[in-house]
Amino acid sequence: MDLSKYIGGKIKFYRELNNLTQDDLAEELNTTRQSISRYENGDRKANQDVLFELADLFNISINKFFPEIKLVPPLETVIDKTTSIMRKLDDERQKLVYKCAEKQLAEQTKPAQQSPKITDIQSYKDEKKRAAEGYGAVSAGTGEFLFGVERAETVYLPESDFPDEPFDYVLKINGDSMLPTYKDGEYIFVKSFSNGGHVRSGMLAIVLYESEVYFKKVYLKDECITLVSLNKEYADIVVTDPEHFKVLGKVVS
């Protein structure tokens, strides 16, 4: 799939849906009709800033410009596979499989000193995986580009990691500025603000500033906005140009 042409088709669709001409849209984006035409024809790929402006203008999620992501169903478990095979066996072979399972269970339930490979219930739960939509890494330090991939990826995380609060996607932390609470390489769960959201001072958030994306604690004051790291070795980032600042979502876990 040619992603530029796909996005261009979506831009044209939502422009016409809002009864706008290419000249109208060019005026809204402070650009030329020729640029809009090149976006829509796929001759030029719309960058992240343009897509965010279009999403705000059309009052839609930025995800509407990308192909729909269908989550892969969880992998079939060993129990599911074994049960499926058992149903195809005749009675005698089913008994043999059952006796083998009984033997394995007996060995597993021996005292710990005789069988150190006993699996407790919590370990079994932690092995269960659940699918989530991921958009790569987000910097907890100096900032980096987000949504620069052509599409989201499906990642599988332990069931016990998932929060009770609703979320839209996950991001992998890159950096140590949010230590000790959030470690490099861990995943965080994010509730998107693409369709609006309430920004509170002191909230953990994914923010866009000067074309870079950060994972920080956001403090709002009358005179300024400050991005704060939990790791005190990192200096605060003071937002000097609110025009180039946007909260993309809040971190729920």
BALOBA-1460 file (C-alpha; in Angstrom, 3 decimals):
// residues 253
<rec num="1" residu="m" x="0.000" y="0.000" z="0.000"/>
<rec num="2" residu="d" x="1.259" y="3.483" z="-0.892"/>
<rec num="3" residu="l" x="0.717" y="5.277" z="2.424"/>
<rec num="4" residu="s" x="1.091" y="8.772" z="0.898"/>
<rec num="5" residu="k" x="-1.718" y="8.104" z="-1.592"/>
<rec num="6" residu="y" x="-3.881" y="6.531" z="1.136"/>
<rec num="7" residu="i" x="-3.462" y="9.574" z="3.416"/>
<rec num="8" residu="g" x="-4.011" y="11.886" z="0.431"/>
<rec num="9" residu="g" x="-7.295" y="10.159" z="-0.364"/>
<rec num="10" residu="k" x="-8.399" y="10.611" z="3.241"/>
<rec num="11" residu="i" x="-7.505" y="14.318" z="3.185"/>
<rec num="12" residu="k" x="-9.593" y="14.778" z="0.043"/>
<rec num="13" residu="f" x="-12.489" y="12.766" z="1.513"/>
<rec num="14" residu="y" x="-12.690" y="14.855" z="4.714"/>
<rec num="15" residu="r" x="-12.148" y="18.117" z="2.804"/>
<rec num="16" residu="e" x="-15.112" y="17.400" z="0.535"/>
<rec num="17" residu="l" x="-17.123" y="16.111" z="3.501"/>
<rec num="18" residu="n" x="-16.670" y="19.548" z="5.092"/>
<rec num="19" residu="n" x="-17.602" y="21.338" z="1.832"/>
<rec num="20" residu="l" x="-14.156" y="22.912" z="1.456"/>
<rec num="21" residu="t" x="-12.323" y="23.621" z="-1.780"/>
<rec num="22" residu="q" x="-8.576" y="23.140" z="-2.093"/>
<rec num="23" residu="d" x="-8.232" y="26.925" z="-1.911"/>
<rec num="24" residu="d" x="-10.311" y="26.980" z="1.304"/>
<rec num="25" residu="l" x="-8.137" y="24.301" z="2.894"/>
<rec num="26" residu="a" x="-4.940" y="26.001" z="1.770"/>
<rec num="27" residu="e" x="-6.070" y="29.198" z="3.470"/>
<rec num="28" residu="e" x="-6.854" y="27.311" z="6.713"/>
<rec num="29" residu="l" x="-3.382" y="25.723" z="6.715"/>
<rec num="30" residu="n" x="-1.626" y="28.897" z="5.574"/>
<rec num="31" residu="t" x="-0.225" y="27.151" z="2.489"/>
<rec num="32" residu="t" x="-0.919" y="26.998" z="-1.262"/>
<rec num="33" residu="r" x="-3.570" y="25.184" z="-3.281"/>
<rec num="34" residu="q" x="-0.729" y="23.408" z="-5.110"/>
<rec num="35" residu="s" x="0.492" y="21.939" z="-1.806"/>
<rec num="36" residu="i" x="-3.000" y="20.679" z="-0.979"/>
<rec num="37" residu="s" x="-3.248" y="19.129" z="-4.452"/>
<rec num="38" residu="r" x="0.097" y="17.362" z="-3.975"/>
<rec num="39" residu="y" x="-1.014" y="16.026" z="-0.579"/>
<rec num="40" residu="e" x="-4.255" y="14.654" z="-2.015"/>
<rec num="41" residu="n" x="-2.545" y="13.083" z="-5.055"/>
<rec num="42" residu="g" x="0.059" y="11.415" z="-2.857"/>
<rec num="43" residu="d" x="2.911" y="13.276" z="-4.577"/>
<rec num="44" residu="r" x="3.905" y="14.731" z="-1.220"/>
<rec num="45" residu="k" x="3.507" y="13.040" z="2.176"/>
<rec num="46" residu="a" x="1.767" y="15.151" z="4.816"/>
<rec num="47" residu="n" x="3.960" y="15.373" z="7.911"/>
<rec num="48" residu="q" x="2.856" y="14.983" z="11.520"/>
<rec num="49" residu="d" x="2.190" y="18.694" z="12.105"/>
<rec num="50" residu="v" x="-0.016" y="18.956" z="9.008"/>
<rec num="51" residu="l" x="-2.016" y="15.876" z="10.004"/>
<rec num="52" residu="f" x="-2.592" y="17.236" z="13.515"/>
<rec num="53" residu="e" x="-3.824" y="20.538" z="12.041"/>
<rec num="54" residu="l" x="-6.151" y="18.677" z="9.675"/>
<rec num="55" residu="a" x="-7.454" y="16.464" z="12.484"/>
<rec num="56" residu="d" x="-8.289" y="19.560" z="14.561"/>
<rec num="57" residu="l" x="-9.897" y="21.278" z="11.568"/>
<rec num="58" residu="f" x="-12.040" y="18.275" z="10.633"/>
<rec num="59" residu="n" x="-12.696" y="17.430" z="14.326"/>
<rec num="60" residu="i" x="-11.499" y="13.825" z="13.917"/>
<rec num="61" residu="s" x="-8.792" y="11.591" z="15.370"/>
<rec num="62" residu="i" x="-5.436" y="11.648" z="13.561"/>
<rec num="63" residu="n" x="-5.807" y="7.860" z="13.295"/>
<rec num="64" residu="k" x="-8.564" y="8.424" z="10.704"/>
<rec num="65" residu="f" x="-5.858" y="9.270" z="8.157"/>
<rec num="66" residu="f" x="-4.225" y="5.826" z="8.500"/>
<rec num="67" residu="p" x="-5.359" y="2.297" z="7.526"/>
<rec num="68" residu="e" x="-7.497" y="0.597" z="10.151"/>
<rec num="69" residu="i" x="-5.496" y="-1.668" z="12.428"/>
<rec num="70" residu="k" x="-7.036" y="-5.028" z="13.214"/>
<rec num="71" residu="l" x="-5.658" y="-6.534" z="16.390"/>
<rec num="72" residu="v" x="-4.390" y="-10.077" z="16.100"/>
<rec num="73" residu="p" x="-6.365" y="-12.449" z="18.338"/>
<rec num="74" residu="p" x="-4.459" y="-13.976" z="21.279"/>
<rec num="75" residu="l" x="-2.413" y="-17.044" z="20.443"/>
<rec num="76" residu="e" x="-4.068" y="-20.394" z="21.025"/>
<rec num="77" residu="t" x="-2.971" y="-21.840" z="24.395"/>
<rec num="78" residu="v" x="-1.407" y="-25.264" z="24.897"/>
<rec num="79" residu="i" x="-4.593" y="-26.372" z="26.693"/>
<rec num="80" residu="d" x="-6.711" y="-25.319" z="23.704"/>
<rec num="81" residu="k" x="-4.451" y="-27.216" z="21.316"/>
<rec num="82" residu="t" x="-4.370" y="-30.310" z="23.524"/>
<rec num="83" residu="t" x="-8.161" y="-30.342" z="23.919"/>
<rec num="84" residu="s" x="-8.609" y="-30.019" z="20.156"/>
<rec num="85" residu="i" x="-6.317" y="-33.016" z="19.542"/>
<rec num="86" residu="m" x="-7.947" y="-35.065" z="22.324"/>
<rec num="87" residu="r" x="-11.349" y="-34.770" z="20.649"/>
<rec num="88" residu="k" x="-9.923" y="-36.431" z="17.530"/>
<rec num="89" residu="l" x="-8.443" y="-39.437" z="19.386"/>
<rec num="90" residu="d" x="-10.269" y="-42.697" z="20.041"/>
<rec num="91" residu="d" x="-11.141" y="-43.722" z="23.634"/>
<rec num="92" residu="e" x="-7.989" y="-45.769" z="24.272"/>
<rec num="93" residu="r" x="-5.642" y="-43.045" z="23.108"/>
<rec num="94" residu="q" x="-7.536" y="-40.446" z="25.127"/>
<rec num="95" residu="k" x="-6.928" y="-42.602" z="28.228"/>
<rec num="96" residu="l" x="-3.189" y="-42.724" z="27.487"/>
<rec num="97" residu="v" x="-3.029" y="-38.937" z="27.205"/>
<rec num="98" residu="y" x="-5.010" y="-38.597" z="30.452"/>
<rec num="99" residu="k" x="-2.623" y="-40.953" z="32.314"/>
<rec num="100" residu="c" x="0.355" y="-38.981" z="31.036"/>
<rec num="101" residu="a" x="-1.255" y="-35.739" z="32.272"/>
<rec num="102" residu="e" x="-1.899" y="-37.327" z="35.691"/>
<rec num="103" residu="k" x="1.766" y="-38.341" z="35.928"/>
<rec num="104" residu="q" x="2.922" y="-34.809" z="35.078"/>
<rec num="105" residu="l" x="0.560" y="-33.348" z="37.682"/>
<rec num="106" residu="a" x="1.862" y="-35.750" z="40.354"/>
<rec num="107" residu="e" x="5.451" y="-34.738" z="39.632"/>
<rec num="108" residu="q" x="4.522" y="-31.062" z="39.696"/>
<rec num="109" residu="t" x="2.813" y="-31.302" z="43.097"/>
<rec num="110" residu="k" x="5.752" y="-32.994" z="44.859"/>
<rec num="111" residu="p" x="7.408" y="-30.991" z="47.697"/>
<rec num="112" residu="a" x="9.489" y="-28.063" z="46.481"/>
<rec num="113" residu="q" x="12.818" y="-29.665" z="47.468"/>
<rec num="114" residu="q" x="12.095" y="-32.632" z="45.184"/>
<rec num="115" residu="s" x="10.684" y="-30.632" z="42.290"/>
<rec num="116" residu="p" x="12.022" y="-27.067" z="42.049"/>
<rec num="117" residu="k" x="10.059" y="-26.368" z="38.845"/>
<rec num="118" residu="i" x="6.655" y="-25.948" z="40.504"/>
<rec num="119" residu="t" x="4.685" y="-23.127" z="38.826"/>
<rec num="120" residu="d" x="2.648" y="-20.983" z="41.221"/>
<rec num="121" residu="i" x="-0.675" y="-19.401" z="40.220"/>
<rec num="122" residu="q" x="0.703" y="-15.867" z="39.908"/>
<rec num="123" residu="s" x="3.475" y="-16.994" z="37.555"/>
<rec num="124" residu="y" x="0.871" y="-18.733" z="35.423"/>
<rec num="125" residu="k" x="-1.205" y="-15.559" z="35.261"/>
<rec num="126" residu="d" x="1.827" y="-13.457" z="34.348"/>
<rec num="127" residu="e" x="2.505" y="-15.700" z="31.360"/>
<rec num="128" residu="k" x="-0.871" y="-14.860" z="29.831"/>
<rec num="129" residu="k" x="-0.513" y="-12.263" z="27.104"/>
<rec num="130" residu="r" x="-2.933" y="-9.664" z="25.774"/>
<rec num="131" residu="a" x="-2.737" y="-7.626" z="22.580"/>
<rec num="132" residu="a" x="-2.396" y="-3.834" z="22.521"/>
<rec num="133" residu="e" x="-1.810" y="-1.210" z="19.829"/>
<rec num="134" residu="g" x="1.676" y="0.287" z="20.023"/>
<rec num="135" residu="y" x="3.289" y="3.275" z="18.284"/>
<rec num="136" residu="g" x="6.959" y="2.564" z="18.986"/>
<rec num="137" residu="a" x="9.029" y="4.446" z="21.561"/>
<rec num="138" residu="v" x="8.625" y="7.775" z="23.304"/>
<rec num="139" residu="s" x="11.532" y="9.600" z="24.884"/>
<rec num="140" residu="a" x="11.628" y="10.134" z="28.613"/>
<rec num="141" residu="g" x="14.661" y="12.350" z="28.114"/>
<rec num="142" residu="t" x="15.432" y="14.527" z="25.126"/>
<rec num="143" residu="g" x="12.334" y="13.950" z="23.008"/>
<rec num="144" residu="e" x="11.881" y="12.034" z="19.785"/>
<rec num="145" residu="f" x="9.510" y="11.674" z="16.843"/>
<rec num="146" residu="l" x="6.248" y="9.794" z="17.394"/>
<rec num="147" residu="f" x="3.804" y="8.369" z="14.852"/>
<rec num="148" residu="g" x="6.646" y="8.338" z="12.340"/>
<rec num="149" residu="v" x="5.868" y="4.715" z="11.492"/>
<rec num="150" residu="e" x="3.530" y="3.840" z="8.669"/>
<rec num="151" residu="r" x="1.149" y="1.997" z="10.962"/>
<rec num="152" residu="a" x="0.738" y="0.845" z="14.491"/>
<rec num="153" residu="e" x="2.148" y="-2.472" z="15.614"/>
<rec num="154" residu="t" x="0.489" y="-5.102" z="17.762"/>
<rec num="155" residu="v" x="2.401" y="-5.848" z="20.959"/>
<rec num="156" residu="y" x="1.653" y="-8.557" z="23.493"/>
<rec num="157" residu="l" x="2.025" y="-7.720" z="27.179"/>
<rec num="158" residu="p" x="1.276" y="-9.652" z="30.393"/>
<rec num="159" residu="e" x="-2.396" y="-9.513" z="31.337"/>
<rec num="160" residu="s" x="-1.445" y="-8.282" z="34.806"/>
<rec num="161" residu="d" x="0.214" y="-5.155" z="33.323"/>
<rec num="162" residu="f" x="-3.025" y="-3.778" z="31.834"/>
<rec num="163" residu="p" x="-4.707" y="-0.926" z="33.770"/>
<rec num="164" residu="d" x="-8.365" y="-0.842" z="34.814"/>
<rec num="165" residu="e" x="-8.698" y="2.646" z="33.319"/>
<rec num="166" residu="p" x="-9.459" y="2.815" z="29.549"/>
<rec num="167" residu="f" x="-6.522" y="3.507" z="27.206"/>
<rec num="168" residu="d" x="-5.992" y="3.833" z="23.436"/>
<rec num="169" residu="y" x="-2.430" y="2.683" z="22.784"/>
<rec num="170" residu="v" x="0.888" y="1.781" z="24.409"/>
<rec num="171" residu="l" x="4.346" y="3.320" z="24.038"/>
<rec num="172" residu="k" x="7.770" y="1.973" z="24.951"/>
<rec num="173" residu="i" x="9.880" y="4.228" z="27.183"/>
<rec num="174" residu="n" x="13.244" y="5.271" z="25.790"/>
<rec num="175" residu="g" x="15.472" y="6.828" z="28.454"/>
<rec num="176" residu="d" x="15.819" y="7.099" z="32.227"/>
<rec num="177" residu="s" x="14.468" y="10.562" z="33.022"/>
<rec num="178" residu="m" x="11.293" y="9.122" z="34.603"/>
<rec num="179" residu="l" x="13.148" y="6.860" z="37.032"/>
<rec num="180" residu="p" x="12.572" y="5.395" z="39.530"/>
<rec num="181" residu="t" x="8.877" y="4.909" z="38.692"/>
<rec num="182" residu="y" x="9.173" y="4.305" z="34.942"/>
<rec num="183" residu="k" x="12.174" y="2.378" z="33.634"/>
<rec num="184" residu="d" x="13.847" y="2.385" z="30.226"/>
<rec num="185" residu="g" x="12.261" y="-0.265" z="27.980"/>
<rec num="186" residu="e" x="9.002" y="-0.512" z="29.916"/>
<rec num="187" residu="y" x="5.599" y="0.072" z="28.290"/>
<rec num="188" residu="i" x="3.151" y="2.784" z="29.331"/>
<rec num="189" residu="f" x="-0.573" y="2.950" z="28.581"/>
<rec num="190" residu="v" x="-1.902" y="6.175" z="27.064"/>
<rec num="191" residu="k" x="-5.404" y="7.662" z="26.784"/>
<rec num="192" residu="s" x="-5.427" y="9.777" z="23.605"/>
<rec num="193" residu="f" x="-6.536" y="13.425" z="23.652"/>
<rec num="194" residu="s" x="-7.030" y="13.478" z="19.855"/>
<rec num="195" residu="n" x="-10.767" y="13.900" z="20.417"/>
<rec num="196" residu="g" x="-10.338" y="16.237" z="23.369"/>
<rec num="197" residu="g" x="-9.394" y="15.780" z="26.994"/>
<rec num="198" residu="h" x="-8.962" y="17.689" z="30.241"/>
<rec num="199" residu="v" x="-5.364" y="18.704" z="30.981"/>
<rec num="200" residu="r" x="-4.646" y="18.963" z="34.704"/>
<rec num="201" residu="s" x="-1.545" y="20.468" z="36.257"/>
<rec num="202" residu="g" x="0.713" y="17.721" z="37.608"/>
<rec num="203" residu="m" x="-0.565" y="15.005" z="35.289"/>
<rec num="204" residu="l" x="1.727" y="12.485" z="33.575"/>
<rec num="205" residu="a" x="1.339" y="13.046" z="29.842"/>
<rec num="206" residu="i" x="2.662" y="12.518" z="26.338"/>
<rec num="207" residu="v" x="3.292" y="15.969" z="24.898"/>
<rec num="208" residu="l" x="4.358" y="17.415" z="21.553"/>
<rec num="209" residu="y" x="6.715" y="20.378" z="21.708"/>
<rec num="210" residu="e" x="8.785" y="21.831" z="18.880"/>
<rec num="211" residu="s" x="8.128" y="18.707" z="16.713"/>
<rec num="212" residu="e" x="9.476" y="16.407" z="19.447"/>
<rec num="213" residu="v" x="7.459" y="14.121" z="21.716"/>
<rec num="214" residu="y" x="8.127" y="13.683" z="25.434"/>
<rec num="215" residu="f" x="6.856" y="11.650" z="28.360"/>
<rec num="216" residu="k" x="6.819" y="14.135" z="31.260"/>
<rec num="217" residu="k" x="4.889" y="15.508" z="34.192"/>
<rec num="218" residu="v" x="3.113" y="18.675" z="33.051"/>
<rec num="219" residu="y" x="2.702" y="21.697" z="35.323"/>
<rec num="220" residu="l" x="0.466" y="24.564" z="34.197"/>
<rec num="221" residu="k" x="0.889" y="28.072" z="35.572"/>
<rec num="222" residu="d" x="-0.485" y="31.411" z="34.448"/>
<rec num="223" residu="e" x="2.855" y="32.532" z="33.109"/>
<rec num="224" residu="c" x="4.320" y="29.284" z="31.749"/>
<rec num="225" residu="i" x="4.118" y="25.536" z="31.122"/>
<rec num="226" residu="t" x="6.836" y="23.316" z="32.606"/>
<rec num="227" residu="l" x="7.735" y="19.721" z="31.649"/>
<rec num="228" residu="v" x="9.236" y="17.938" z="34.647"/>
<rec num="229" residu="s" x="11.178" y="14.651" z="34.879"/>
<rec num="230" residu="l" x="10.833" y="12.345" z="37.899"/>
<rec num="231" residu="n" x="14.590" y="11.774" z="37.739"/>
<rec num="232" residu="k" x="16.018" y="14.907" z="39.375"/>
<rec num="233" residu="e" x="19.212" y="14.643" z="37.323"/>
<rec num="234" residu="y" x="17.244" y="16.043" z="34.377"/>
<rec num="235" residu="a" x="16.511" y="19.744" z="34.093"/>
<rec num="236" residu="d" x="12.965" y="20.994" z="33.630"/>
<rec num="237" residu="i" x="11.818" y="22.031" z="30.158"/>
<rec num="238" residu="v" x="10.083" y="25.410" z="30.138"/>
<rec num="239" residu="v" x="7.694" y="25.854" z="27.214"/>
<rec num="240" residu="t" x="8.437" y="29.266" z="25.769"/>
<rec num="241" residu="d" x="6.198" y="28.982" z="22.713"/>
<rec num="242" residu="p" x="2.729" y="27.567" z="23.561"/>
<rec num="243" residu="e" x="1.815" y="27.752" z="19.863"/>
<rec num="244" residu="h" x="4.076" y="24.739" z="19.292"/>
<rec num="245" residu="f" x="2.943" y="22.789" z="22.367"/>
<rec num="246" residu="k" x="0.202" y="20.164" z="22.544"/>
<rec num="247" residu="v" x="-0.825" y="17.411" z="24.979"/>
<rec num="248" residu="l" x="-1.341" y="14.229" z="22.967"/>
<rec num="249" residu="g" x="-2.654" y="12.094" z="25.825"/>
<rec num="250" residu="k" x="-2.415" y="11.205" z="29.490"/>
<rec num="251" residu="v" x="-0.504" y="8.237" z="30.887"/>
<rec num="252" residu="v" x="-2.937" y="6.014" z="32.793"/>
<rec num="253" residu="s" x="-0.390" y="3.396" z="33.898"/>
